[in-house]
Amino acid sequence: MQTLLKTNKAKLLSAMPVVKKYDSRLGALNDWWGKIELIGKINSRNMVSTILDDMGLAKGKFGELQQKLTQNLLLENLQKLVLDNASKAQVAIDLLIRNLFERTADVGFLATDDDIRRFLAVDQPTAEQVRFIENRLQEYVKKYSVYGEIIVLDTQGYVKAHLDKQNSINHSADPLLKETLATDKDYVETFRYSDLQAAHRHALIYSCKITETQQSNAKVLGILCLCFRFDDEINGIFANLLSQGRLGVLTVQDADGEVIASSDENVVRIQTKLYAKGEVGLMAYQSQDYIVITCQAQGYQGYFGLGWRGQMLIPLVEAFNREETAGSLRADYAGMLEQACAFPKELREIRQAAVDINADLGLLVLNGQIVSARKKAAEFMPVLEAIKQIGSDIAQIFADSVNSLETTVLSSYLDNARFLAALAVDIMDRNLYERANDCRWWAMTSVFRRNLAHTEISEEDINQISNTLQYINLLYTVYTNIYVYDQHGEVLAVSNADERARIGTTMDETTGAVEVLKNSHSQHYGVSAFIKTDFYQQRYTYLYNAAITDLGNAGKVLGGIGLVFDSEPQFTAMLADVLPRDTVGDIQPGSFALFADRKKTILAAANHPELKAGDTLNLDKRFFELKNGQRVSNVVQYCGINYVLGVAASQGYREYKTCDDYKNDILAFIFIPF
């Protein structure tokens, strides 16, 4: 930031109307002071030289302070711009990476689906068999709507079944198929043009071998390709981040710097190569200067995808054209601004130095008036009056400019807190969307449906169910336990060996199981309230449920599946990820975050040892009455400390909590010491 400012000071100054205004006023005052000093020398025959010397010293201090003030005005305005836009570039790439991390587990699990294995084992499947497997894949996409196409191929690249009937593919020669067959990795991730989705300019495909069994030396039957709806997902992220009409273009670039997604292709086209030095820089692009902010993916649970990064480009000519809100903000928070700990030390020093210069000039004028009276040098009195006016002007200009700086800092804090709160609740919605999908899809596992349909469920049936649950839980570690129960709610099998005591117990109303046993629809799921439960060692969590139905009669409920979400570490990690951090990546001291419901009950907290799930958050009720998707920020006092508070209410993600009949409003709160 300092390097950018040092090498481009003139350009930045000309682009900042507010800073330019104060710099011009200070420059004009400095010129006037020089003229007054000259007049003073001309009319100083009867005056002592020390007065003029003192005047020169005061002018020197003023010059130094002018430079420092202009530098700080430039720096704080630049920092605000970078903070606002770096957050968006970082969030764009990190939200995408979080989403894609879930896909890496999906492809491996679906490739072991018994129905798909049996289908590929048939040399010449019938039309009915193809229809059955495509219907099954369609059910998958109904849950995981992030996929636009699923393709099942044999080892020669011939398509055996797929979903998108607009896609006329019968055979693929894409090299990713050979790579997938040859690799020892769990999956292959590919992003580029592919004949697997020939109508698309690019495709993001997760591919995996389909083997006869899960043994390492098992016969390879074919290849599964999950085609992610990349454009749909990234455009949704862009629209959300840029929804407030902010300037600039948000892009995602590959590891070579080529743009693979752009929020405005009229400005930055796909396949453009943008090279920017460092994380923040000034770059000439299409005959215009842009401030460019580049953010590497932070990764999620060790997954970094294909080395992509987020980048924000803001046209310099418009970057700082904002309406001044100093008056309204200072009026709202006048009582807190003077004591705020958030303001840089330099601001206080500049304010005090301006006061000191004015005091020095006051003494100089007083001393000059005394000497003028003694010397009867009436001709020097106008000079002293001019010096007095300069002191008054200095006080006013520096007060105005420091107030502007303080307002810039405060505005930045308020914007950032509001943004981080919205990000936190969005991450939660996206994460729990996956949980709602998981329970519904796993409920359709054929081994569960066949075995629960038996009149007498044998020990072998239970073992098959248990083994499948254990395999699922190994892939999806966000659950502490996954269990299957019969149509009476009695637990038959668990994934976690330490939870075997659950077998034989009956689910009650609080678990959400009773509700799903009454509904056979494959899209229906049930979630418990956020409860303290034995299933989670008497801690608070959500239990996700879906009905298991008969293979031959989808309207007949045979039982259900339950998922114990590992809420404590998962929610805490979500909150910790959005807390403001310093330049070395440490959480800003004193800041904390939490999730709460509309009844003020805390679901989770991060970086605050005294707040925990189940506690009550004592804040004004207006914060709990936000509309879905609404976000606000304010300066509040909590436990005797002033904070900038950001609050946002959940609005759901894709179908989750928007059109699936599930209602559960959660609010995120971000507290930043002020």
Number of C-alpha atoms within 10 A of each C-alpha: 13 12 10 16 18 11 11 13 16 10 14 25 19 14 18 21 14 20 24 17 14 20 21 11 15 22 14 12 17 18 12 15 19 14 12 19 19 14 14 23 15 10 16 18 12 15 19 13 12 11 17 18 11 15 20 15 14 17 18 12 14 21 15 10 19 21 13 15 24 17 18 19 26 20 19 17 21 21 18 20 16 19 16 17 26 22 20 25 26 20 22 26 24 22 21 19 23 21 17 22 18 14 22 21 16 17 21 19 15 18 24 18 15 14 18 24 18 13 20 23 16 11 8 11 14 11 8 9 16 16 14 16 20 21 14 17 20 18 17 20 18 17 22 21 16 19 20 16 22 24 21 26 24 21 17 13 17 16 18 20 24 24 18 15 8 8 15 12 16 13 15 17 13 13 9 18 23 14 14 22 19 10 12 11 10 13 22 20 18 17 16 11 15 20 15 23 22 13 13 13 10 17 21 21 27 25 28 28 29 27 22 19 14 11 8 8 9 11 13 17 20 27 26 27 27 24 22 21 16 20 16 12 16 20 14 15 20 21 13 13 21 17 9 8 8 12 16 21 21 26 27 25 24 17 12 11 17 18 22 19 23 24 21 14 12 9 13 20 16 18 14 15 15 16 12 17 12 12 13 19 18 22 20 13 13 9 7 10 16 21 24 28 26 24 23 18 24 17 16 16 8 8 15 18 17 13 14 23 24 26 29 27 25 23 20 22 16 13 19 20 13 10 7 12 12 18 12 11 16 17 10 13 15 12 10 14 19 12 11 15 13 16 18 14 9 12 19 13 12 19 18 13 16 22 17 15 20 23 14 17 23 18 14 21 22 14 13 22 19 12 17 20 12 11 13 13 17 13 13 23 17 13 21 22 13 17 23 19 15 19 20 14 16 22 18 13 17 22 16 14 21 19 19 22 24 25 22 22 19 24 17 19 27 19 19 23 28 24 23 26 31 27 25 28 27 22 23 21 20 17 19 19 19 16 21 23 22 22 25 29 20 20 23 23 18 17 18 27 22 16 19 28 20 11 7 9 13 12 9 10 18 18 14 16 23 22 14 19 22 20 12 18 19 13 14 15 11 17 20 18 23 24 24 28 26 22 20 14 20 18 23 23 28 29 24 17 11 10 16 14 10 17 15 13 12 14 18 12 9 16 22 21 29 20 18 23 26 13 19 22 17 19 16 19 27 24 23 16 15 21 18 16 16 10 19 20 8 10 16 23 23 23 29 27 32 34 35 37 29 21 18 10 9 15 14 19 22 25 30 32 29 27 26 21 23 19 22 17 13 16 22 18 14 23 28 19 18 23 22 21 14 9 7 6 8 10 17 15 12 13 20 24 29 29 29 23 19 16 12 20 18 22 26 26 26 23 18 12 8 7 18 18 21 17 14 15 17 10 12 10 12 7 19 20 13 18 13 14 15 15 21 19 23 18 20 19 14 13 8 7 10 18 23 23 27 27 28 31 29 27 21 25 18 17 15 20 18 12 11 12 12 16 12 14 19 24 30 30 27 30 25 24 21 22
